[in-house]
Every structure is written in structure tokens, then in C-alpha cells.
């Protein structure tokens, strides 16, 4: 049986959890603590989650895991079959991690300083919210980010964008606090509805 190495509140693990539930894949969880990453280091040679172990085939990194799950269990699909559409989705996944995540990461780093640059934080916050408008536009006339059906795009973006709606009191991760405090759903009803819709989906 497939094994998923995970940690509490991990956004990247939630990406994989959404995909596993969508595909109906049976698995077992290995929950690691942030203070002791030795179980995941032992299996993957590094300490980051998620990691999956599929009968000795070990895959790390949430994007790589989503692609592996798609190849191993193609139905129901998370990626389009049509090559051009698939390339478009691949570009979105790359954009989200390389570009979209930049401002919240920079805010987190700024807040960790003894004297944070508040105007810079405000400017970065404005960038974050302007990018929420892109999602609002993307969801015009569709239920999910890449059309009618749930896809890898939803898996990748939802665990981060959901903080625009709420954050659990027990979730005190600094990055998640930034996502909570610097994203607003005001004037973005389609994005709010999408977050609610994906949040209602089962998680593995």
C-alpha cells in the first residue's frame, strides 16, 4: 500500500491529500513532527514533506507526486489529455510556486526582522491581493480553475488561497498567518465560492 509522509498543517501535503482522495487511492499516513524529521529523512534522504513511498518507489515534492499519481492512477484525471492544454496547466503550476508564492514568502521574511519595513510589507500585500483578482477572472463561468472539472491546478492553489477565508486557531505557522492576514475575498465572490467548493471536497 502507498505510504504518505506528512506533517500537520502542511500546505504541500494538502495538495497531495486532495489528489489522493479525488483518485480514491488507498494509502497509509506516517505523520512526522517538525522537531524530528528522521522518518522522512530515512526514506527520502531529505526532511521535507510530502513524500510518498509506493512499494519502494519514493517520490518527493508535491508537483512530482501529483504527476506520479496521474501516471500510476490515470482515472479520474488531474491533468488534461490534450497536449496544449496540459502544457498550459504545467505553466500554471510553475507560475504558482515560482511567482505567486514570492510576495507572501517575502512578507514572512520581512516580519522576522527586528525592524520590519512596513511600507514594503504593504506593497507586497497589495501584490498578493491583485493576484487574487487573476483567480477571480479565471473562475468566470467555470467551477474550477481549469474548467468544469477538478484538476491539479485546484490541488496546488487551494491550500494557500483558502487562508483568504479562514485559518484554524491551532494553525500558528508564520507563513499561514501571512496568508490569512494579507488576502481578502472582498469583491471576489467567484473565488470565495471556489474556496468553499474545494473545501467541501474529501481529503485523504
C-alpha positions as CSV (number, residue, x, y, z in Angstrom):
1,X,0.0,0.0,0.0
2,X,1.2,3.5,-0.8
3,X,2.5,5.4,2.2
4,X,2.3,9.2,2.6
5,X,4.7,11.0,4.9
6,X,3.0,14.2,6.2
7,X,3.2,16.9,8.8
8,X,0.4,18.9,10.5
9,X,-0.8,22.0,8.6
10,X,1.5,21.4,5.6
11,X,0.0,23.1,2.6
12,X,2.1,21.0,0.3
13,X,0.9,17.8,1.9
14,X,-2.7,19.0,1.5
15,X,-2.1,19.2,-2.3
16,X,-1.4,15.5,-2.3
17,X,-4.2,14.7,0.1
18,X,-6.7,16.3,-2.2
19,X,-5.3,14.3,-5.1
20,X,-5.3,11.0,-3.3
21,X,-8.9,11.5,-2.2
22,X,-10.0,12.6,-5.7
23,X,-8.5,9.5,-7.2
24,X,-9.7,7.2,-4.5
25,X,-6.2,5.8,-3.8
26,X,-5.8,3.7,-0.7
27,X,-2.8,4.6,1.5
28,X,-1.4,4.9,5.0
29,X,-0.1,8.0,6.7
30,X,3.1,8.5,8.5
31,X,2.9,11.7,10.5
32,X,6.2,13.3,11.4
33,X,6.9,16.1,13.9
34,X,8.7,19.2,12.8
35,X,11.3,18.6,15.6
36,X,12.1,15.1,14.4
37,X,12.2,14.5,10.7
38,X,14.2,11.3,10.8
39,X,11.4,9.1,9.5
40,X,11.1,11.0,6.2
41,X,14.9,11.5,6.0
42,X,15.4,7.8,6.3
43,X,13.1,7.1,3.3
44,X,13.9,10.0,1.1
45,X,17.3,11.4,2.1
46,X,15.8,14.9,2.9
47,X,13.5,16.3,5.6
48,X,10.7,17.9,3.6
49,X,7.1,16.6,3.2
50,X,5.2,15.4,1.3
51,X,6.9,12.2,0.4
52,X,5.2,9.0,-0.9
53,X,6.6,5.5,-0.9
54,X,4.8,3.3,-3.4
55,X,6.2,-0.2,-2.8
56,X,9.7,1.1,-2.6
57,X,9.4,3.7,-5.3
58,X,9.9,7.0,-3.4
59,X,8.8,10.4,-4.7
60,X,9.2,13.8,-3.0
61,X,7.9,17.3,-3.9
62,X,4.2,17.9,-4.3
63,X,4.3,18.6,-8.0
64,X,6.3,15.5,-8.8
65,X,3.9,13.4,-6.6
66,X,0.8,14.7,-8.4
67,X,2.4,13.8,-11.8
68,X,3.4,10.3,-10.4
69,X,-0.1,9.7,-9.2
70,X,-1.5,10.7,-12.6
71,X,0.7,8.3,-14.4
72,X,0.1,5.4,-11.9
73,X,-3.6,6.0,-11.5
74,X,-4.8,8.0,-14.6
75,X,-8.5,7.9,-13.7
76,X,-10.1,10.2,-12.8
77,X,-7.6,12.6,-14.4
78,X,-6.0,15.6,-12.8
79,X,-4.2,16.7,-16.0
80,X,-5.8,17.3,-19.4
81,X,-5.1,14.7,-22.1
82,X,-4.8,17.3,-24.9
83,X,-1.1,18.3,-25.1
84,X,-1.6,22.1,-25.4
85,X,-4.0,22.2,-22.5
86,X,-1.6,20.1,-20.4
87,X,1.2,22.5,-21.2
88,X,-1.0,25.4,-20.1
89,X,-1.6,23.6,-16.8
90,X,2.1,22.9,-16.3
91,X,2.8,26.6,-16.8
92,X,0.2,27.5,-14.2
93,X,1.7,25.1,-11.7
94,X,5.2,26.5,-12.3
95,X,3.9,30.1,-12.1
96,X,2.1,29.5,-8.8
97,X,5.2,28.2,-7.0
98,X,7.8,30.5,-8.6
99,X,5.8,33.7,-8.9
100,X,2.6,33.7,-6.8
101,X,4.4,32.4,-3.6
102,X,7.1,35.1,-3.8
103,X,5.3,38.0,-2.0
104,X,4.0,36.0,1.0
105,X,7.4,34.5,1.4
106,X,9.0,38.0,1.3
107,X,6.4,39.3,3.9
108,X,7.3,36.4,6.2
109,X,11.0,37.2,5.9
110,X,10.4,40.9,6.5
111,X,8.3,40.2,9.6
112,X,11.1,38.1,11.0
113,X,13.4,41.1,11.1
114,X,13.9,43.2,14.2
115,X,12.5,46.3,12.4
116,X,10.2,45.2,9.6
117,X,9.8,47.5,6.6
118,X,6.1,48.2,6.9
119,X,5.7,50.1,3.6
120,X,7.4,47.2,1.8
121,X,5.0,44.8,3.5
122,X,2.0,46.9,2.5
123,X,3.3,46.9,-1.1
124,X,3.8,43.1,-1.1
125,X,0.3,42.7,0.4
126,X,-1.1,44.8,-2.4
127,X,0.6,42.5,-5.0
128,X,-0.9,39.4,-3.3
129,X,-4.4,40.8,-3.5
130,X,-4.0,42.0,-7.1
131,X,-3.2,38.4,-7.9
132,X,-6.4,37.2,-6.3
133,X,-8.1,39.2,-9.0
134,X,-6.5,36.9,-11.5
135,X,-8.2,33.9,-9.9
136,X,-11.5,35.8,-9.7
137,X,-11.2,36.3,-13.5
138,X,-10.1,32.8,-14.1
139,X,-13.2,31.4,-12.4
140,X,-15.6,33.4,-14.6
141,X,-18.0,30.8,-16.0
142,X,-16.3,27.8,-14.6
143,X,-16.4,25.8,-11.3
144,X,-12.7,25.1,-11.1
145,X,-9.5,26.8,-12.1
146,X,-9.1,24.9,-15.4
147,X,-12.7,24.4,-16.3
148,X,-15.6,22.3,-15.2
149,X,-13.6,19.5,-13.6
150,X,-11.3,19.4,-10.6
151,X,-7.7,19.4,-11.6
152,X,-4.1,19.6,-10.4
153,X,-4.4,23.4,-10.6
154,X,-7.0,23.2,-7.8
155,X,-4.9,20.9,-5.7
156,X,-1.9,23.2,-6.0
157,X,-3.6,26.5,-5.3
158,X,-6.3,25.8,-2.8
159,X,-4.2,25.0,0.3
160,X,-2.8,28.6,0.0
161,X,-5.8,30.5,-1.2
162,X,-8.1,29.0,1.4
163,X,-6.4,31.2,4.0
164,X,-8.3,34.2,2.5
165,X,-11.4,32.8,4.1
166,X,-10.2,31.4,7.5
167,X,-7.3,30.0,9.5
168,X,-7.7,27.4,12.3
169,X,-6.8,28.8,15.7
170,X,-4.3,26.0,16.2
171,X,-2.5,26.7,12.9
172,X,0.2,29.2,14.0
173,X,2.6,28.7,11.2
174,X,4.1,32.1,10.4
175,X,3.6,31.7,6.6
176,X,0.0,30.7,7.1
177,X,-0.6,33.8,9.3
178,X,0.7,35.9,6.4
179,X,-1.7,34.2,4.0
180,X,-4.5,34.8,6.5
181,X,-3.8,38.4,7.2
182,X,-2.8,39.6,3.6
183,X,-5.5,38.1,1.5
184,X,-9.1,39.4,1.2
185,X,-12.1,37.9,-0.5
186,X,-13.9,41.3,-0.6
187,X,-15.2,41.9,-4.1
188,X,-14.2,38.4,-5.2
189,X,-17.3,36.2,-5.0
190,X,-16.3,33.6,-7.5
191,X,-13.0,33.0,-5.7
192,X,-14.9,32.8,-2.4
193,X,-17.3,30.2,-3.9
194,X,-14.5,28.2,-5.3
195,X,-12.7,28.1,-1.9
196,X,-15.9,26.9,-0.3
197,X,-16.5,24.3,-3.1
198,X,-13.0,22.8,-2.9
199,X,-13.0,22.9,0.9
200,X,-16.1,20.7,0.9
201,X,-14.2,18.0,-1.1
202,X,-12.8,15.0,0.8
203,X,-9.2,14.9,1.9
204,X,-7.1,11.8,2.3
